[in-house]
Amino acid sequence: MLTDTAVRTAKPRAKAYKMGDAQGLFLLVQPAGGKWWRLKYRVDRREKMLAIGTYPEIGLSEARKRRDAARAVIAAGKDPSLEKQREKARGRIDAANSFVLIATEFCEKRKGDGHRGWAERTVAKNAYLLSLLTPAIGRMPIVDIEPQDVLAAVRKIEARGTREAARRALQLASGVFRYAVATARLASDPTRDLRGALLSPESKPHAAIIDPGSVGGLLRAIDGYQGNISTKLALELAPHVFVRPGELRQACWEEFDLDNAVWALPSDKMKMRKPHQVPLSRQSLEILMQAKAQTSRREGYVFPSIRTSARPMSENTLNAALRRLGYATDEMTAHGFRAMASTLLNESGKWSADAIERSLAHGDSDKVRAVYHRGAHWQERVQMAQWWSDYLDQLRQGLS
């Protein structure tokens, strides 16, 4: 049998030679000085060889442990060389099925999911939320991830004070796991029993001005805005059309039919993933014509970035402009123009709730009802758009 000293002091020769230990284990000493552990064994009466490792990375004691483990596999009627190949293959499969890679695949799948597909900004936002989980579970094979691993990952996000991000990250992680189940790479979703484990996000409605007198003050403040002209025009248009801030800043000229006073937003820009049409009042058209005079391009963004016309205005621009006008975050936000319109239009008593909801592009769970309402309320919406703009002009002038 070999000793540690004999293994350590073994010298290379002109040809490779073996130093035997016991039960098939031997050390193969190479002419270049390398020392390889090998195990000779028989399966189905055929002699085979198993590579156990190299010395000194694998010492004599460890080599014997690996020999014993291999012989246990043989005793169970299996071939250790074949099992080793299978283990390597499983390792490659696990690496290809890591959480981060399947999450990327899931996002791409949702992006191209027909009418239910995610818009580019949704893909970017959700990919970011999933990336918050990468340090903890991103590189792990998805089959090895357990509930406590996911819980620890989302609680780290929660600990930063971002409860909503933690909730969304957990929700998206569940989507990734369910996608892995659907594609036969996982038996079940490990997050299914984690509901209720996180603190509930604090619901904070978007700050909005809804008092008619204060609305007039805001409109006069916007008239006096001294910043970038494109930002000012976007602020002026926002209360008239009351679309979501992202829809406004990403508006493109090709979406507008100024002759027929219609803004047609495509489904991929809408939160509800359905196309939406906005009737344009005379005041809205005037603002758009001023915006058009700022550029010679017939295509591209209506409200481009200050730095480059190839990108839209940044998502913080309008809120920053409101801060510059003296309105705090708990007083008014760019999203608040929607609440302003919804509140005052409903309080006027002049318009049906369905027409107002349709103008706000809120979803309708009843598909038949949704199809009917899309056409049924258009004329009312056209009239409402002009009344609303006229009413805003009254408020600007200090009239109610």
C-alpha positions as a Markdown table, in Angstrom:
| # | Residue | x | y | z |
|---|---|---|---|---|
| 1 | Met | 0.0 | 0.0 | 0.0 |
| 2 | Leu | 1.1 | 3.5 | -0.7 |
| 3 | Thr | 2.1 | 6.1 | 2.0 |
| 4 | Asp | 2.0 | 9.8 | 1.9 |
| 5 | Thr | 5.8 | 10.0 | 1.7 |
| 6 | Ala | 6.0 | 7.5 | -1.2 |
| 7 | Val | 3.4 | 9.5 | -3.1 |
| 8 | Arg | 5.1 | 12.9 | -2.4 |
| 9 | Thr | 8.6 | 11.7 | -3.3 |
| 10 | Ala | 7.7 | 9.7 | -6.4 |
| 11 | Lys | 10.0 | 10.9 | -9.3 |
| 12 | Pro | 9.2 | 11.0 | -13.0 |
| 13 | Arg | 10.8 | 8.5 | -15.3 |
| 14 | Ala | 11.3 | 8.3 | -19.1 |
| 15 | Lys | 8.0 | 6.4 | -19.3 |
| 16 | Ala | 4.8 | 6.7 | -17.3 |
| 17 | Tyr | 4.6 | 4.2 | -14.5 |
| 18 | Lys | 2.0 | 3.0 | -11.9 |
| 19 | Met | 2.3 | 2.9 | -8.1 |
| 20 | Gly | -0.4 | 0.6 | -6.8 |
| 21 | Asp | -2.4 | 1.1 | -3.5 |
| 22 | Ala | -5.3 | -1.3 | -2.9 |
| 23 | Gln | -8.6 | -2.3 | -4.4 |
| 24 | Gly | -7.8 | -1.0 | -7.8 |
| 25 | Leu | -6.5 | 2.4 | -6.8 |
| 26 | Phe | -3.1 | 3.5 | -8.2 |
| 27 | Leu | -1.1 | 6.6 | -8.9 |
| 28 | Leu | 0.1 | 7.1 | -12.5 |
| 29 | Val | 3.3 | 9.1 | -12.6 |
| 30 | Gln | 3.9 | 10.9 | -15.9 |
| 31 | Pro | 7.2 | 11.7 | -17.5 |
| 32 | Ala | 6.5 | 15.4 | -17.3 |
| 33 | Gly | 6.0 | 15.1 | -13.5 |
| 34 | Gly | 2.2 | 14.9 | -13.3 |
| 35 | Lys | 0.7 | 12.5 | -10.8 |
| 36 | Trp | -2.8 | 11.1 | -11.6 |
| 37 | Trp | -5.1 | 9.0 | -9.4 |
| 38 | Arg | -6.8 | 6.2 | -11.3 |
| 39 | Leu | -9.2 | 3.4 | -10.3 |
| 40 | Lys | -9.2 | 0.2 | -12.2 |
| 41 | Tyr | -12.5 | -1.8 | -12.0 |
| 42 | Arg | -14.7 | -4.2 | -13.8 |
| 43 | Val | -18.3 | -3.8 | -15.0 |
| 44 | Asp | -20.0 | -6.7 | -16.9 |
| 45 | Arg | -16.6 | -8.5 | -17.0 |
| 46 | Arg | -15.0 | -5.5 | -18.8 |
| 47 | Glu | -12.0 | -3.7 | -17.3 |
| 48 | Lys | -12.5 | 0.0 | -17.1 |
| 49 | Met | -10.6 | 3.0 | -15.7 |
| 50 | Leu | -12.0 | 5.9 | -13.6 |
| 51 | Ala | -10.1 | 9.2 | -13.3 |
| 52 | Ile | -10.2 | 10.3 | -9.6 |
| 53 | Gly | -8.1 | 13.4 | -9.6 |
| 54 | Thr | -4.5 | 14.7 | -9.6 |
| 55 | Tyr | -2.0 | 14.9 | -6.8 |
| 56 | Pro | -1.4 | 17.1 | -4.8 |
| 57 | Glu | -4.9 | 18.6 | -5.2 |
| 58 | Ile | -6.2 | 15.1 | -4.2 |
| 59 | Gly | -4.1 | 13.6 | -1.4 |
| 60 | Leu | -3.8 | 9.8 | -0.6 |
| 61 | Ser | -6.6 | 9.9 | 2.0 |
| 62 | Glu | -9.1 | 11.7 | -0.2 |
| 63 | Ala | -8.2 | 9.4 | -3.2 |
| 64 | Arg | -9.1 | 6.4 | -1.0 |
| 65 | Lys | -12.4 | 8.0 | 0.0 |
| 66 | Arg | -13.3 | 8.6 | -3.7 |
| 67 | Arg | -12.2 | 5.0 | -4.5 |
| 68 | Asp | -14.6 | 3.7 | -1.8 |
| 69 | Ala | -17.4 | 5.9 | -3.1 |
| 70 | Ala | -16.9 | 4.5 | -6.6 |
| 71 | Arg | -16.8 | 1.0 | -5.4 |
| 72 | Ala | -20.1 | 1.6 | -3.6 |
| 73 | Val | -21.6 | 2.7 | -7.0 |
| 74 | Ile | -20.2 | -0.5 | -8.6 |
| 75 | Ala | -21.8 | -2.6 | -5.8 |
| 76 | Ala | -25.1 | -1.0 | -6.6 |
| 77 | Gly | -24.8 | -2.3 | -10.2 |
| 78 | Lys | -23.8 | 1.0 | -11.8 |
| 79 | Asp | -20.8 | 2.2 | -13.7 |
| 80 | Pro | -19.0 | 5.0 | -11.9 |
| 81 | Ser | -17.6 | 6.4 | -15.2 |
| 82 | Leu | -21.0 | 6.6 | -16.7 |
| 83 | Glu | -22.4 | 8.2 | -13.5 |
| 84 | Lys | -19.6 | 10.8 | -13.6 |
| 85 | Gln | -20.5 | 11.6 | -17.2 |
| 86 | Arg | -24.2 | 12.0 | -16.2 |
| 87 | Glu | -23.3 | 14.2 | -13.3 |
| 88 | Lys | -21.3 | 16.5 | -15.6 |
| 89 | Ala | -24.3 | 16.6 | -18.0 |
| 90 | Arg | -26.6 | 17.4 | -15.1 |
| 91 | Gly | -24.2 | 20.2 | -14.2 |
| 92 | Arg | -24.3 | 21.6 | -17.7 |
| 93 | Ile | -28.1 | 21.4 | -17.7 |
| 94 | Asp | -28.3 | 23.1 | -14.3 |
| 95 | Ala | -26.0 | 25.9 | -15.5 |
| 96 | Ala | -28.3 | 26.4 | -18.5 |
| 97 | Asn | -31.3 | 26.4 | -16.2 |
| 98 | Ser | -30.2 | 28.9 | -13.7 |
| 99 | Phe | -32.8 | 31.3 | -12.4 |
| 100 | Val | -31.3 | 34.3 | -14.2 |
| 101 | Leu | -31.3 | 32.6 | -17.6 |
| 102 | Ile | -34.8 | 31.3 | -17.2 |
| 103 | Ala | -35.9 | 34.8 | -16.0 |
| 104 | Thr | -34.4 | 36.3 | -19.2 |
| 105 | Glu | -36.2 | 33.7 | -21.3 |
| 106 | Phe | -39.5 | 34.4 | -19.4 |
| 107 | Cys | -39.2 | 38.1 | -20.1 |
| 108 | Glu | -38.6 | 37.5 | -23.8 |
| 109 | Lys | -41.6 | 35.2 | -23.9 |
| 110 | Arg | -43.9 | 37.8 | -22.3 |
| 111 | Lys | -42.6 | 40.5 | -24.6 |
| 112 | Gly | -43.8 | 38.5 | -27.6 |
| 113 | Asp | -47.0 | 37.2 | -26.1 |
| 114 | Gly | -49.4 | 38.5 | -28.7 |
| 115 | His | -51.9 | 41.1 | -27.5 |
| 116 | Arg | -50.9 | 40.2 | -23.9 |
| 117 | Gly | -47.3 | 41.0 | -24.6 |
| 118 | Trp | -45.3 | 43.3 | -22.4 |
| 119 | Ala | -44.3 | 46.7 | -23.8 |
| 120 | Glu | -40.6 | 47.5 | -24.0 |
| 121 | Arg | -40.8 | 49.7 | -20.9 |
| 122 | Thr | -42.6 | 47.0 | -19.0 |
| 123 | Val | -39.9 | 44.5 | -20.0 |
| 124 | Ala | -37.2 | 46.9 | -18.8 |
| 125 | Lys | -39.0 | 47.5 | -15.5 |
| 126 | Asn | -39.6 | 43.9 | -14.8 |
| 127 | Ala | -36.1 | 42.8 | -15.8 |
| 128 | Tyr | -34.8 | 45.3 | -13.3 |
| 129 | Leu | -37.0 | 44.0 | -10.5 |
| 130 | Leu | -35.9 | 40.4 | -11.3 |
| 131 | Ser | -32.2 | 41.6 | -11.3 |
| 132 | Leu | -32.6 | 42.5 | -7.6 |
| 133 | Leu | -32.9 | 38.8 | -6.9 |
| 134 | Thr | -29.7 | 37.9 | -8.9 |
| 135 | Pro | -27.2 | 38.3 | -6.1 |
| 136 | Ala | -29.1 | 35.8 | -3.9 |
| 137 | Ile | -30.5 | 33.2 | -6.4 |
| 138 | Gly | -29.6 | 34.3 | -9.9 |
| 139 | Arg | -26.9 | 31.8 | -10.5 |
| 140 | Met | -28.6 | 28.9 | -8.7 |
| 141 | Pro | -30.0 | 26.0 | -10.7 |
| 142 | Ile | -33.8 | 26.6 | -10.6 |
| 143 | Val | -34.4 | 23.1 | -9.3 |
| 144 | Asp | -32.3 | 23.8 | -6.3 |
| 145 | Ile | -34.1 | 27.0 | -5.2 |
| 146 | Glu | -36.2 | 26.5 | -2.1 |
| 147 | Pro | -38.9 | 28.8 | -0.6 |
| 148 | Gln | -36.5 | 30.1 | 2.1 |
| 149 | Asp | -34.0 | 31.2 | -0.6 |
| 150 | Val | -36.6 | 33.3 | -2.4 |
| 151 | Leu | -37.9 | 34.7 | 0.9 |
| 152 | Ala | -34.4 | 35.8 | 2.0 |
| 153 | Ala | -33.9 | 37.4 | -1.3 |
| 154 | Val | -37.1 | 39.5 | -1.3 |
| 155 | Arg | -36.7 | 40.4 | 2.3 |
| 156 | Lys | -33.4 | 42.0 | 1.5 |
| 157 | Ile | -35.3 | 44.2 | -1.0 |
| 158 | Glu | -38.0 | 44.9 | 1.6 |
| 159 | Ala | -35.4 | 45.9 | 4.2 |
| 160 | Arg | -34.4 | 48.8 | 2.0 |
| 161 | Gly | -37.8 | 50.3 | 2.5 |
| 162 | Thr | -39.1 | 49.4 | -0.9 |
| 163 | Arg | -42.1 | 47.2 | -0.1 |
| 164 | Glu | -43.7 | 47.5 | -3.4 |
| 165 | Ala | -40.5 | 46.5 | -5.3 |
| 166 | Ala | -40.2 | 43.5 | -2.9 |
| 167 | Arg | -43.9 | 42.5 | -3.6 |
| 168 | Arg | -43.4 | 42.8 | -7.4 |
| 169 | Ala | -40.1 | 40.9 | -7.4 |
| 170 | Leu | -41.8 | 38.0 | -5.5 |
| 171 | Gln | -44.7 | 38.1 | -8.0 |
| 172 | Leu | -42.4 | 38.1 | -11.0 |
| 173 | Ala | -40.2 | 35.3 | -9.5 |
| 174 | Ser | -43.4 | 33.2 | -9.2 |
| 175 | Gly | -44.0 | 33.9 | -12.9 |
| 176 | Val | -40.5 | 32.7 | -13.7 |
| 177 | Phe | -41.0 | 29.5 | -11.6 |
| 178 | Arg | -44.4 | 28.8 | -13.2 |
| 179 | Tyr | -42.9 | 29.2 | -16.6 |
| 180 | Ala | -40.1 | 26.7 | -15.7 |
| 181 | Val | -42.9 | 24.3 | -14.6 |
| 182 | Ala | -44.7 | 24.8 | -17.9 |
| 183 | Thr | -41.5 | 24.1 | -19.8 |
| 184 | Ala | -40.8 | 20.9 | -17.9 |
| 185 | Arg | -37.8 | 22.2 | -16.0 |
| 186 | Leu | -39.3 | 22.4 | -12.5 |
| 187 | Ala | -41.8 | 20.3 | -10.6 |
| 188 | Ser | -43.6 | 23.1 | -8.7 |
| 189 | Asp | -43.4 | 26.8 | -7.9 |
| 190 | Pro | -41.5 | 27.2 | -4.6 |
| 191 | Thr | -43.1 | 30.6 | -3.9 |
| 192 | Arg | -46.7 | 29.3 | -3.8 |
| 193 | Asp | -46.7 | 29.2 | 0.0 |
| 194 | Leu | -44.9 | 32.6 | 0.5 |
| 195 | Arg | -48.1 | 34.7 | 0.1 |
| 196 | Gly | -48.5 | 37.0 | 3.1 |
| 197 | Ala | -44.8 | 36.7 | 4.1 |
| 198 | Leu | -44.0 | 40.3 | 3.1 |
| 199 | Leu | -45.2 | 43.5 | 4.6 |
| 200 | Ser | -48.0 | 45.1 | 2.6 |
| 201 | Pro | -46.9 | 48.1 | 0.6 |
| 202 | Glu | -48.1 | 51.4 | 1.8 |
| 203 | Ser | -50.7 | 52.7 | -0.7 |
| 204 | Lys | -49.9 | 56.2 | -1.7 |
| 205 | Pro | -52.3 | 57.7 | -4.3 |
| 206 | His | -50.7 | 60.1 | -6.8 |
| 207 | Ala | -50.9 | 63.6 | -5.4 |
| 208 | Ala | -53.4 | 65.8 | -7.4 |
| 209 | Ile | -55.0 | 69.2 | -7.2 |
| 210 | Ile | -58.8 | 68.8 | -7.5 |
| 211 | Asp | -60.0 | 72.1 | -6.1 |
| 212 | Pro | -61.2 | 74.2 | -9.0 |
| 213 | Gly | -59.6 | 77.4 | -7.7 |
| 214 | Ser | -56.3 | 75.7 | -7.1 |
| 215 | Val | -56.5 | 74.1 | -10.6 |
| 216 | Gly | -56.7 | 77.6 | -12.0 |
| 217 | Gly | -53.6 | 78.7 | -10.0 |
| 218 | Leu | -51.7 | 75.7 | -11.3 |
| 219 | Leu | -52.6 | 76.5 | -15.0 |
| 220 | Arg | -51.5 | 80.1 | -14.5 |
| 221 | Ala | -48.2 | 78.8 | -13.0 |
| 222 | Ile | -47.7 | 76.6 | -16.0 |
| 223 | Asp | -48.3 | 79.6 | -18.3 |
| 224 | Gly | -45.4 | 81.3 | -16.5 |
| 225 | Tyr | -43.0 | 78.4 | -16.7 |
| 226 | Gln | -39.5 | 79.6 | -17.7 |
| 227 | Gly | -37.8 | 76.4 | -18.5 |
| 228 | Asn | -37.4 | 74.3 | -21.7 |
| 229 | Ile | -40.2 | 75.1 | -24.2 |
| 230 | Ser | -40.9 | 71.4 | -24.9 |
| 231 | Thr | -41.4 | 70.8 | -21.2 |
| 232 | Lys | -43.7 | 73.8 | -20.9 |
| 233 | Leu | -45.8 | 72.6 | -23.9 |
| 234 | Ala | -46.0 | 69.1 | -22.4 |
| 235 | Leu | -47.2 | 70.6 | -19.1 |
| 236 | Glu | -49.8 | 72.6 | -21.0 |
| 237 | Leu | -51.1 | 69.6 | -22.9 |
| 238 | Ala | -51.2 | 67.2 | -19.9 |
| 239 | Pro | -54.4 | 68.6 | -18.2 |
| 240 | His | -56.3 | 68.7 | -21.5 |
| 241 | Val | -55.6 | 65.1 | -22.6 |
| 242 | Phe | -55.0 | 63.5 | -19.1 |
| 243 | Val | -53.2 | 60.5 | -20.4 |
| 244 | Arg | -50.6 | 58.7 | -18.3 |
| 245 | Pro | -47.3 | 60.5 | -18.1 |
| 246 | Gly | -45.4 | 57.8 | -20.0 |
| 247 | Glu | -48.0 | 57.9 | -22.8 |
| 248 | Leu | -47.6 | 61.7 | -23.0 |
| 249 | Arg | -43.8 | 61.9 | -23.0 |
| 250 | Gln | -43.5 | 59.0 | -25.5 |
| 251 | Ala | -46.1 | 60.5 | -27.9 |
| 252 | Cys | -44.9 | 60.3 | -31.6 |
| 253 | Trp | -46.1 | 62.6 | -34.4 |
| 254 | Glu | -47.2 | 59.6 | -36.5 |
| 255 | Glu | -49.9 | 58.8 | -33.9 |
| 256 | Phe | -51.6 | 62.2 | -34.5 |
| 257 | Asp | -54.3 | 63.0 | -37.1 |
| 258 | Leu | -54.4 | 66.7 | -36.6 |
| 259 | Asp | -56.9 | 67.2 | -39.4 |
| 260 | Asn | -59.4 | 65.0 | -37.7 |
| 261 | Ala | -58.4 | 66.0 | -34.2 |
| 262 | Val | -57.5 | 62.4 | -33.0 |
| 263 | Trp | -54.6 | 61.0 | -31.2 |
| 264 | Ala | -54.4 | 57.2 | -31.7 |
| 265 | Leu | -52.2 | 55.5 | -29.2 |
| 266 | Pro | -51.0 | 52.0 | -30.2 |
| 267 | Ser | -51.6 | 49.0 | -27.8 |
| 268 | Asp | -47.9 | 48.6 | -27.0 |
| 269 | Lys | -47.8 | 52.0 | -25.3 |
| 270 | Met | -50.9 | 51.4 | -23.2 |
| 271 | Lys | -51.0 | 50.0 | -19.7 |
| 272 | Met | -54.0 | 47.9 | -20.5 |
| 273 | Arg | -52.4 | 46.6 | -23.8 |
| 274 | Lys | -55.3 | 47.9 | -25.9 |
| 275 | Pro | -55.2 | 50.8 | -28.5 |
| 276 | His | -56.7 | 54.0 | -27.3 |
| 277 | Gln | -58.0 | 57.1 | -29.1 |
| 278 | Val | -58.0 | 60.6 | -27.6 |
| 279 | Pro | -60.2 | 63.3 | -29.1 |
| 280 | Leu | -58.3 | 66.6 | -29.3 |
| 281 | Ser | -60.0 | 69.9 | -28.4 |
| 282 | Arg | -59.1 | 73.1 | -30.2 |
| 283 | Gln | -56.8 | 74.0 | -27.3 |
| 284 | Ser | -55.0 | 70.7 | -27.5 |
| 285 | Leu | -54.5 | 71.2 | -31.3 |
| 286 | Glu | -53.1 | 74.7 | -30.7 |
| 287 | Ile | -50.6 | 73.3 | -28.2 |
| 288 | Leu | -49.6 | 70.6 | -30.6 |
| 289 | Met | -49.1 | 73.0 | -33.4 |
| 290 | Gln | -46.8 | 75.0 | -31.2 |
| 291 | Ala | -44.9 | 71.8 | -30.5 |
| 292 | Lys | -44.7 | 71.1 | -34.2 |
| 293 | Ala | -43.2 | 74.5 | -34.9 |
| 294 | Gln | -40.3 | 73.6 | -32.6 |
| 295 | Thr | -39.1 | 70.9 | -35.0 |
| 296 | Ser | -38.9 | 70.4 | -38.7 |
| 297 | Arg | -39.3 | 66.6 | -38.4 |
| 298 | Arg | -42.6 | 65.0 | -39.4 |
| 299 | Glu | -41.8 | 61.9 | -37.4 |
| 300 | Gly | -40.3 | 61.1 | -34.0 |
| 301 | Tyr | -41.2 | 62.3 | -30.5 |
| 302 | Val | -43.5 | 65.2 | -29.9 |
| 303 | Phe | -41.7 | 66.0 | -26.7 |
| 304 | Pro | -38.1 | 64.8 | -27.2 |
| 305 | Ser | -35.3 | 64.7 | -24.7 |
| 306 | Ile | -33.4 | 67.9 | -24.1 |
| 307 | Arg | -30.2 | 66.0 | -25.0 |
| 308 | Thr | -31.3 | 64.1 | -28.1 |
| 309 | Ser | -34.3 | 64.0 | -30.3 |
| 310 | Ala | -33.8 | 60.2 | -30.7 |
| 311 | Arg | -35.2 | 59.7 | -27.2 |
| 312 | Pro | -38.4 | 60.9 | -25.5 |
| 313 | Met | -38.5 | 63.3 | -22.6 |
| 314 | Ser | -37.2 | 61.6 | -19.4 |
| 315 | Glu | -39.8 | 60.3 | -17.0 |
| 316 | Asn | -38.8 | 62.7 | -14.3 |
| 317 | Thr | -39.0 | 65.9 | -16.4 |
| 318 | Leu | -42.6 | 66.8 | -15.8 |
| 319 | Asn | -42.5 | 66.1 | -12.1 |
| 320 | Ala | -39.2 | 68.1 | -11.8 |
| 321 | Ala | -41.0 | 71.0 | -13.7 |
| 322 | Leu | -43.8 | 70.9 | -11.2 |
| 323 | Arg | -41.3 | 71.1 | -8.3 |
| 324 | Arg | -39.7 | 74.0 | -10.0 |
| 325 | Leu | -43.1 | 75.7 | -10.1 |
| 326 | Gly | -43.3 | 75.3 | -6.3 |
| 327 | Tyr | -45.6 | 72.3 | -6.1 |
| 328 | Ala | -44.3 | 69.6 | -3.6 |
| 329 | Thr | -44.5 | 65.9 | -4.3 |
| 330 | Asp | -47.5 | 65.6 | -1.9 |
| 331 | Glu | -49.3 | 68.4 | -3.7 |
| 332 | Met | -49.2 | 67.6 | -7.4 |
| 333 | Thr | -47.6 | 65.0 | -9.8 |
| 334 | Ala | -47.7 | 64.5 | -13.5 |
| 335 | His | -50.0 | 61.6 | -12.9 |
| 336 | Gly | -52.2 | 63.8 | -10.9 |
| 337 | Phe | -53.7 | 65.5 | -14.0 |
| 338 | Arg | -55.7 | 62.2 | -14.5 |
| 339 | Ala | -57.2 | 62.4 | -11.0 |
| 340 | Met | -57.9 | 66.1 | -11.6 |
| 341 | Ala | -59.9 | 65.4 | -14.7 |
| 342 | Ser | -61.6 | 62.3 | -13.3 |
| 343 | Thr | -62.8 | 64.2 | -10.2 |
| 344 | Leu | -64.0 | 67.4 | -11.9 |
| 345 | Leu | -65.6 | 65.7 | -14.8 |
| 346 | Asn | -67.6 | 63.4 | -12.5 |
| 347 | Glu | -68.5 | 66.3 | -10.2 |
| 348 | Ser | -69.8 | 68.3 | -13.2 |
| 349 | Gly | -72.6 | 65.8 | -13.6 |
| 350 | Lys | -72.6 | 66.5 | -17.4 |
| 351 | Trp | -71.0 | 63.3 | -18.6 |
| 352 | Ser | -71.6 | 59.6 | -18.2 |
| 353 | Ala | -69.3 | 57.6 | -15.9 |
| 354 | Asp | -68.6 | 55.2 | -18.8 |
| 355 | Ala | -67.4 | 58.0 | -21.1 |
| 356 | Ile | -65.1 | 59.4 | -18.4 |
| 357 | Glu | -63.7 | 55.9 | -17.7 |
| 358 | Arg | -63.2 | 55.3 | -21.4 |
| 359 | Ser | -61.3 | 58.6 | -21.7 |
| 360 | Leu | -59.1 | 57.5 | -18.9 |
| 361 | Ala | -58.4 | 54.2 | -20.7 |
| 362 | His | -59.3 | 52.2 | -17.7 |
| 363 | Gly | -59.8 | 48.5 | -18.4 |
| 364 | Asp | -63.1 | 46.8 | -18.8 |
| 365 | Ser | -63.3 | 43.2 | -17.6 |
| 366 | Asp | -66.4 | 42.5 | -19.7 |
| 367 | Lys | -65.1 | 42.1 | -23.2 |
| 368 | Val | -68.5 | 42.4 | -24.9 |
| 369 | Arg | -69.2 | 45.5 | -22.9 |
| 370 | Ala | -65.8 | 46.9 | -23.7 |
| 371 | Val | -66.3 | 46.5 | -27.5 |
| 372 | Tyr | -69.8 | 48.2 | -27.2 |
| 373 | His | -68.5 | 51.1 | -25.1 |
| 374 | Arg | -65.6 | 51.8 | -27.4 |
| 375 | Gly | -67.9 | 53.0 | -30.1 |
| 376 | Ala | -70.9 | 54.1 | -28.1 |
| 377 | His | -69.2 | 56.9 | -26.2 |
| 378 | Trp | -67.0 | 58.4 | -28.9 |
| 379 | Gln | -69.2 | 61.3 | -29.7 |
| 380 | Glu | -69.8 | 62.0 | -26.1 |
| 381 | Arg | -66.1 | 61.9 | -25.5 |
| 382 | Val | -65.5 | 64.4 | -28.3 |
| 383 | Gln | -67.9 | 66.8 | -26.8 |
| 384 | Met | -66.5 | 66.2 | -23.3 |
| 385 | Ala | -63.0 | 66.9 | -24.5 |
| 386 | Gln | -64.0 | 70.3 | -25.8 |
| 387 | Trp | -66.1 | 71.2 | -22.7 |
| 388 | Trp | -63.2 | 70.1 | -20.5 |
| 389 | Ser | -60.7 | 72.4 | -22.3 |
| 390 | Asp | -63.1 | 75.3 | -22.2 |
| 391 | Tyr | -63.6 | 74.7 | -18.5 |
| 392 | Leu | -59.9 | 74.7 | -17.9 |
| 393 | Asp | -59.7 | 78.0 | -19.7 |
| 394 | Gln | -62.4 | 79.4 | -17.3 |
| 395 | Leu | -60.4 | 78.2 | -14.3 |
| 396 | Arg | -57.2 | 79.7 | -15.7 |
| 397 | Gln | -59.0 | 83.0 | -15.9 |
| 398 | Gly | -60.2 | 82.7 | -12.3 |
| 399 | Leu | -63.8 | 81.9 | -13.2 |
| 400 | Ser | -65.6 | 78.8 | -11.9 |
